[in-house]
């Protein structure tokens, strides 16, 4: 039995003056799933997220949340939260004050706010003595965890992520990808994540939506996106470049890692250094039909 639809976009169009950012979007988001929206810059990913969160209203079409139309419901009245690309933490506040902020504006008393903040610090593997630490004294990965804790503070039904890992280095990004997936399993909430990287989508997602020029070109699981009758040949910007799937037995891997599509083959030193960084990050390569061992961190069906 399929899980219930928690969010639905029905013939949604968004215009900014004469420019149409989204064209007739139809999409169902299921309860408890991890959906990733992938596409190049300018494809409409962030515009769609802003409509779902409540920062903008669609020009045409309807948005449903649990069967109710929410086109004109403001963001602070929706059971959703968003983690921004810039994280949007308050630099003059401590870690605890940043986490507690959504609860404070909802009138929750100080004792319950402190207990909830400590609970989230434990969940995201941060020491409790970070509660009084200045947020600007934290590293990039720690700030990312603080932003996640703040998003989870008031227990939202749906979390939206606007490329939160794009500014991090490769090793830290791979570690946080695993933590995000683990957090999704622990909380059971609906995650909607947007990114340029198809590699990130393949690692974390239950389903993937490919956007192109303001419309959804393809939606499916990691496995059925690579069926031969629907070959995935989209240029997704990021570490992985074009993806080509030619048969049911082939895994979806980045062209840059298999055939170095559109770029020069790295030197032997760079390839050896990349293998070393992958090993340090706990990424285990696995062989494909060509015998190449430096591929993806996880199988597409895993």
DRENMISE-605068 format. One record per residue (C-alpha): residue number from 1; residue in three letters; x, y, z. Coordinates in Angstrom, 3 decimals. Layout:
BEGIN
<paza NUM,ALA,<X,Y,Z>>
...
//
This chain:
BEGIN
<paza 1,UNK,<0.000,0.000,0.000>>
<paza 2,UNK,<1.403,3.386,-1.058>>
<paza 3,UNK,<1.895,6.025,1.665>>
<paza 4,UNK,<-0.560,8.950,1.677>>
<paza 5,UNK,<0.141,12.108,-0.332>>
<paza 6,UNK,<1.103,14.896,2.074>>
<paza 7,UNK,<1.848,17.619,-0.517>>
<paza 8,UNK,<0.418,17.991,-4.014>>
<paza 9,UNK,<1.123,20.521,-6.743>>
<paza 10,UNK,<-1.624,20.672,-9.343>>
<paza 11,UNK,<-1.007,22.643,-12.564>>
<paza 12,UNK,<1.186,25.138,-10.698>>
<paza 13,UNK,<2.635,28.038,-12.700>>
<paza 14,UNK,<4.712,30.929,-11.351>>
<paza 15,UNK,<5.389,34.140,-13.286>>
<paza 16,UNK,<7.573,37.109,-12.468>>
<paza 17,UNK,<6.313,39.792,-14.814>>
<paza 18,UNK,<6.741,38.470,-18.355>>
<paza 19,UNK,<9.085,35.687,-17.238>>
<paza 20,UNK,<7.570,32.277,-16.447>>
<paza 21,UNK,<9.711,30.498,-13.849>>
<paza 22,UNK,<7.526,27.380,-13.490>>
<paza 23,UNK,<5.370,25.811,-16.208>>
<paza 24,UNK,<2.354,23.689,-15.240>>
<paza 25,UNK,<3.985,21.665,-12.436>>
<paza 26,UNK,<2.224,18.487,-11.268>>
<paza 27,UNK,<3.899,16.597,-8.420>>
<paza 28,UNK,<2.855,14.390,-5.493>>
<paza 29,UNK,<5.046,14.217,-2.370>>
<paza 30,UNK,<4.365,11.238,-0.117>>
<paza 31,UNK,<4.376,11.116,3.647>>
<paza 32,UNK,<7.746,10.129,5.122>>
<paza 33,UNK,<9.699,10.025,1.857>>
<paza 34,UNK,<13.024,11.647,0.954>>
<paza 35,UNK,<12.418,13.465,-2.350>>
<paza 36,UNK,<15.296,15.212,-4.088>>
<paza 37,UNK,<14.739,17.813,-6.812>>
<paza 38,UNK,<17.741,17.969,-9.148>>
<paza 39,UNK,<18.437,20.445,-11.910>>
<paza 40,UNK,<20.879,23.061,-13.202>>
<paza 41,UNK,<20.808,26.713,-12.156>>
<paza 42,UNK,<17.721,28.504,-13.448>>
<paza 43,UNK,<15.606,25.367,-13.748>>
<paza 44,UNK,<13.116,26.543,-11.076>>
<paza 45,UNK,<14.118,24.418,-8.058>>
<paza 46,UNK,<14.287,27.233,-5.515>>
<paza 47,UNK,<11.135,28.867,-6.887>>
<paza 48,UNK,<9.233,25.616,-6.335>>
<paza 49,UNK,<10.545,25.297,-2.771>>
<paza 50,UNK,<9.519,28.892,-2.015>>
<paza 51,UNK,<5.983,28.094,-3.166>>
<paza 52,UNK,<5.849,24.959,-1.001>>
<paza 53,UNK,<7.190,26.747,2.086>>
<paza 54,UNK,<4.829,29.724,1.666>>
<paza 55,UNK,<7.288,32.487,0.793>>
<paza 56,UNK,<5.576,33.033,-2.580>>
<paza 57,UNK,<2.129,32.353,-4.033>>
<paza 58,UNK,<1.605,30.577,-7.364>>
<paza 59,UNK,<0.310,32.575,-10.322>>
<paza 60,UNK,<-1.879,29.635,-11.357>>
<paza 61,UNK,<-2.713,26.209,-9.985>>
<paza 62,UNK,<-3.270,24.781,-6.511>>
<paza 63,UNK,<-1.037,23.502,-3.715>>
<paza 64,UNK,<-2.554,20.975,-1.305>>
<paza 65,UNK,<-1.305,20.052,2.169>>
<paza 66,UNK,<-3.117,17.037,3.647>>
<paza 67,UNK,<-5.935,17.612,1.166>>
<paza 68,UNK,<-6.421,21.331,1.950>>
<paza 69,UNK,<-5.549,24.199,-0.408>>
<paza 70,UNK,<-2.742,26.316,1.113>>
<paza 71,UNK,<-2.005,28.806,-1.689>>
<paza 72,UNK,<-2.578,31.815,0.580>>
<paza 73,UNK,<-1.476,30.294,3.888>>
<paza 74,UNK,<1.648,32.182,5.099>>
<paza 75,UNK,<4.862,30.354,5.929>>
<paza 76,UNK,<4.494,30.803,9.717>>
<paza 77,UNK,<1.113,29.048,9.633>>
<paza 78,UNK,<2.368,25.928,7.830>>
<paza 79,UNK,<3.808,22.850,9.593>>
<paza 80,UNK,<6.984,23.127,7.522>>
<paza 81,UNK,<10.527,24.414,7.976>>
<paza 82,UNK,<13.399,25.206,5.638>>
<paza 83,UNK,<17.185,24.905,5.880>>
<paza 84,UNK,<18.677,27.604,3.668>>
<paza 85,UNK,<21.803,27.398,1.554>>
<paza 86,UNK,<23.385,30.160,3.665>>
<paza 87,UNK,<21.996,28.478,6.863>>
<paza 88,UNK,<20.696,31.922,8.065>>
<paza 89,UNK,<21.918,31.455,11.644>>
<paza 90,UNK,<22.003,34.433,14.019>>
<paza 91,UNK,<25.722,35.267,14.400>>
<paza 92,UNK,<25.230,37.253,17.640>>
<paza 93,UNK,<23.445,34.357,19.398>>
<paza 94,UNK,<24.725,31.142,20.948>>
<paza 95,UNK,<24.085,27.650,19.599>>
<paza 96,UNK,<21.316,27.108,22.160>>
<paza 97,UNK,<19.630,30.433,21.389>>
<paza 98,UNK,<19.630,29.645,17.665>>
<paza 99,UNK,<18.042,26.234,18.257>>
<paza 100,UNK,<15.452,27.629,20.671>>
<paza 101,UNK,<14.394,30.565,18.497>>
<paza 102,UNK,<11.400,28.865,16.762>>
<paza 103,UNK,<10.120,27.758,20.171>>
<paza 104,UNK,<10.639,31.182,21.737>>
<paza 105,UNK,<8.508,32.983,19.146>>
<paza 106,UNK,<5.782,30.360,19.773>>
<paza 107,UNK,<5.723,31.184,23.469>>
<paza 108,UNK,<7.285,27.975,24.836>>
<paza 109,UNK,<8.669,28.406,28.359>>
<paza 110,UNK,<12.412,28.470,28.988>>
<paza 111,UNK,<12.643,25.103,30.742>>
<paza 112,UNK,<10.985,23.235,27.850>>
<paza 113,UNK,<13.080,25.140,25.304>>
<paza 114,UNK,<16.294,24.131,27.056>>
<paza 115,UNK,<15.204,20.489,27.265>>
<paza 116,UNK,<14.298,20.409,23.567>>
<paza 117,UNK,<17.618,22.039,22.596>>
<paza 118,UNK,<19.594,19.431,24.576>>
<paza 119,UNK,<17.559,16.648,22.989>>
<paza 120,UNK,<18.392,17.939,19.496>>
<paza 121,UNK,<22.073,18.374,20.348>>
<paza 122,UNK,<22.149,14.690,21.299>>
<paza 123,UNK,<20.276,13.713,18.130>>
<paza 124,UNK,<22.759,15.558,15.896>>
<paza 125,UNK,<25.865,14.366,17.775>>
<paza 126,UNK,<26.867,17.734,19.236>>
<paza 127,UNK,<28.121,18.004,22.851>>
<paza 128,UNK,<25.647,19.546,25.282>>
<paza 129,UNK,<28.221,22.121,26.380>>
<paza 130,UNK,<27.841,23.650,22.902>>
<paza 131,UNK,<24.570,25.128,24.179>>
<paza 132,UNK,<26.353,28.273,25.389>>
<paza 133,UNK,<28.964,28.378,22.600>>
<paza 134,UNK,<28.892,31.226,20.075>>
<paza 135,UNK,<27.621,29.989,16.717>>
<paza 136,UNK,<30.439,31.792,14.881>>
<paza 137,UNK,<32.968,29.743,16.871>>
<paza 138,UNK,<31.624,26.534,15.306>>
<paza 139,UNK,<33.035,24.852,12.212>>
<paza 140,UNK,<31.103,24.581,8.948>>
<paza 141,UNK,<29.832,21.096,9.710>>
<paza 142,UNK,<28.797,22.087,13.237>>
<paza 143,UNK,<26.864,25.100,11.932>>
<paza 144,UNK,<25.105,22.784,9.507>>
<paza 145,UNK,<24.016,20.613,12.418>>
<paza 146,UNK,<22.839,23.674,14.361>>
<paza 147,UNK,<20.704,24.747,11.380>>
<paza 148,UNK,<19.193,21.234,11.234>>
<paza 149,UNK,<18.485,21.311,14.976>>
<paza 150,UNK,<16.728,24.670,14.657>>
<paza 151,UNK,<14.616,23.329,11.786>>
<paza 152,UNK,<13.565,20.335,13.914>>
<paza 153,UNK,<12.918,22.356,17.082>>
<paza 154,UNK,<9.137,22.730,16.741>>
<paza 155,UNK,<8.670,19.258,15.220>>
<paza 156,UNK,<7.547,20.189,11.665>>
<paza 157,UNK,<5.843,17.687,9.385>>
<paza 158,UNK,<7.976,18.524,6.330>>
<paza 159,UNK,<11.561,19.787,6.057>>
<paza 160,UNK,<12.848,21.592,2.966>>
<paza 161,UNK,<16.560,21.863,2.151>>
<paza 162,UNK,<17.886,24.443,-0.318>>
<paza 163,UNK,<21.349,23.069,-1.248>>
<paza 164,UNK,<22.623,23.171,2.358>>
<paza 165,UNK,<25.812,21.175,1.605>>
<paza 166,UNK,<26.978,23.053,-1.490>>
<paza 167,UNK,<29.499,25.266,0.339>>
<paza 168,UNK,<31.200,22.398,2.210>>
<paza 169,UNK,<34.310,20.514,1.154>>
<paza 170,UNK,<33.965,17.071,-0.412>>
<paza 171,UNK,<34.884,14.997,2.621>>
<paza 172,UNK,<32.561,16.861,5.006>>
<paza 173,UNK,<29.762,16.832,2.437>>
<paza 174,UNK,<29.906,13.033,2.116>>
<paza 175,UNK,<29.832,12.628,5.904>>
<paza 176,UNK,<26.800,14.922,6.257>>
<paza 177,UNK,<24.976,13.116,3.433>>
<paza 178,UNK,<25.087,9.957,5.542>>
<paza 179,UNK,<23.949,11.849,8.636>>
<paza 180,UNK,<21.012,13.397,6.770>>
<paza 181,UNK,<19.869,9.987,5.568>>
<paza 182,UNK,<20.221,8.573,9.086>>
<paza 183,UNK,<18.282,11.537,10.502>>
<paza 184,UNK,<15.502,10.905,7.989>>
<paza 185,UNK,<15.242,7.279,9.108>>
<paza 186,UNK,<15.210,8.253,12.792>>
<paza 187,UNK,<12.569,10.989,12.538>>
<paza 188,UNK,<10.362,9.495,9.795>>
<paza 189,UNK,<9.565,12.983,8.501>>
<paza 190,UNK,<9.123,14.087,4.904>>
<paza 191,UNK,<12.325,15.588,3.471>>
<paza 192,UNK,<12.343,17.651,0.261>>
<paza 193,UNK,<15.917,18.389,-0.825>>
<paza 194,UNK,<17.151,20.393,-3.807>>
<paza 195,UNK,<20.619,20.105,-5.299>>
<paza 196,UNK,<22.687,20.379,-8.475>>
<paza 197,UNK,<24.392,17.069,-7.783>>
<paza 198,UNK,<22.854,13.869,-9.091>>
<paza 199,UNK,<25.402,11.990,-6.987>>
<paza 200,UNK,<23.904,13.460,-3.786>>
<paza 201,UNK,<20.431,12.534,-4.989>>
<paza 202,UNK,<21.415,8.938,-5.725>>
<paza 203,UNK,<22.970,8.511,-2.277>>
<paza 204,UNK,<20.163,9.945,-0.136>>
<paza 205,UNK,<16.834,9.871,-1.971>>
<paza 206,UNK,<13.822,7.599,-2.113>>
<paza 207,UNK,<12.641,9.400,-5.264>>
<paza 208,UNK,<14.247,11.933,-7.585>>
<paza 209,UNK,<12.595,14.662,-9.665>>
<paza 210,UNK,<14.626,16.051,-12.579>>
<paza 211,UNK,<13.830,19.691,-13.421>>
<paza 212,UNK,<14.615,21.418,-16.673>>
<paza 213,UNK,<13.687,24.975,-17.770>>
<paza 214,UNK,<10.878,25.395,-15.282>>
<paza 215,UNK,<9.202,22.019,-15.680>>
<paza 216,UNK,<9.627,18.492,-14.328>>
<paza 217,UNK,<11.240,16.319,-16.980>>
<paza 218,UNK,<11.265,13.031,-15.071>>
<paza 219,UNK,<10.296,11.608,-11.665>>
<paza 220,UNK,<11.131,8.202,-10.280>>
<paza 221,UNK,<13.180,6.094,-7.909>>
<paza 222,UNK,<16.918,5.673,-8.306>>
<paza 223,UNK,<16.384,2.363,-10.035>>
<paza 224,UNK,<13.640,3.182,-12.543>>
<paza 225,UNK,<15.252,6.448,-13.634>>
<paza 226,UNK,<17.820,4.272,-15.420>>
<paza 227,UNK,<15.513,1.959,-17.361>>
<paza 228,UNK,<16.519,1.686,-21.029>>
<paza 229,UNK,<13.128,2.919,-22.285>>
<paza 230,UNK,<13.671,6.182,-20.361>>
<paza 231,UNK,<17.392,6.955,-20.553>>
<paza 232,UNK,<18.547,9.704,-18.257>>
<paza 233,UNK,<20.716,12.097,-20.262>>
<paza 234,UNK,<20.465,15.313,-18.294>>
<paza 235,UNK,<23.430,17.595,-17.681>>
<paza 236,UNK,<23.401,18.137,-13.944>>
<paza 237,UNK,<26.012,20.569,-12.660>>
<paza 238,UNK,<28.176,19.442,-9.766>>
<paza 239,UNK,<30.827,16.797,-9.151>>
<paza 240,UNK,<29.047,14.278,-11.350>>
<paza 241,UNK,<28.526,15.480,-14.918>>
<paza 242,UNK,<26.316,13.726,-17.520>>
<paza 243,UNK,<24.775,10.380,-16.582>>
<paza 244,UNK,<24.169,7.742,-19.229>>
<paza 245,UNK,<22.259,4.540,-18.564>>
<paza 246,UNK,<22.246,2.016,-21.415>>
<paza 247,UNK,<20.713,-1.114,-19.968>>
<paza 248,UNK,<18.929,-2.650,-17.010>>
<paza 249,UNK,<22.098,-4.170,-15.586>>
<paza 250,UNK,<24.134,-0.940,-15.568>>
<paza 251,UNK,<24.428,1.194,-12.460>>
<paza 252,UNK,<23.847,4.950,-12.573>>
<paza 253,UNK,<27.222,6.533,-11.939>>
<paza 254,UNK,<28.611,9.936,-12.762>>
<paza 255,UNK,<30.220,10.286,-16.158>>
<paza 256,UNK,<33.039,12.258,-14.617>>
<paza 257,UNK,<33.974,9.223,-12.505>>
<paza 258,UNK,<33.603,6.615,-15.224>>
<paza 259,UNK,<34.713,8.185,-18.484>>
<paza 260,UNK,<35.695,11.722,-17.400>>
<paza 261,UNK,<33.089,13.194,-19.747>>
<paza 262,UNK,<33.838,16.701,-20.965>>
<paza 263,UNK,<37.122,17.061,-19.115>>
<paza 264,UNK,<40.698,15.832,-19.182>>
<paza 265,UNK,<41.529,12.591,-17.436>>
<paza 266,UNK,<43.085,13.383,-14.016>>
<paza 267,UNK,<46.736,12.639,-13.454>>
<paza 268,UNK,<47.808,9.513,-11.622>>
<paza 269,UNK,<48.614,11.583,-8.532>>
<paza 270,UNK,<45.150,13.181,-8.492>>
<paza 271,UNK,<43.443,9.817,-8.900>>
<paza 272,UNK,<45.503,8.344,-6.065>>
<paza 273,UNK,<44.759,11.390,-3.876>>
<paza 274,UNK,<41.018,11.088,-4.588>>
<paza 275,UNK,<41.083,7.409,-3.563>>
<paza 276,UNK,<42.840,8.383,-0.345>>
<paza 277,UNK,<40.191,11.037,0.484>>
<paza 278,UNK,<37.387,8.589,-0.264>>
<paza 279,UNK,<38.931,6.045,2.071>>
<paza 280,UNK,<39.374,8.634,4.819>>
<paza 281,UNK,<35.701,9.584,4.504>>
<paza 282,UNK,<34.647,5.944,4.820>>
<paza 283,UNK,<33.534,5.620,1.173>>
<paza 284,UNK,<33.924,2.083,-0.124>>
<paza 285,UNK,<34.356,1.721,-3.897>>
<paza 286,UNK,<32.859,-1.243,-5.700>>
<paza 287,UNK,<33.658,-2.661,-9.153>>
<paza 288,UNK,<31.424,-2.323,-12.191>>
<paza 289,UNK,<31.372,-4.345,-15.408>>
<paza 290,UNK,<34.469,-2.544,-16.698>>
<paza 291,UNK,<36.513,-3.307,-13.610>>
<paza 292,UNK,<36.793,0.338,-12.555>>
<paza 293,UNK,<36.878,0.488,-8.751>>
<paza 294,UNK,<36.615,4.228,-8.045>>
<paza 295,UNK,<32.896,4.766,-8.508>>
<paza 296,UNK,<30.154,5.805,-6.162>>
<paza 297,UNK,<29.859,5.770,-2.396>>
<paza 298,UNK,<26.701,3.634,-2.455>>
<paza 299,UNK,<24.788,1.529,-4.910>>
<paza 300,UNK,<21.775,3.253,-6.511>>
<paza 301,UNK,<19.441,0.582,-5.168>>
<paza 302,UNK,<20.886,0.717,-1.658>>
//
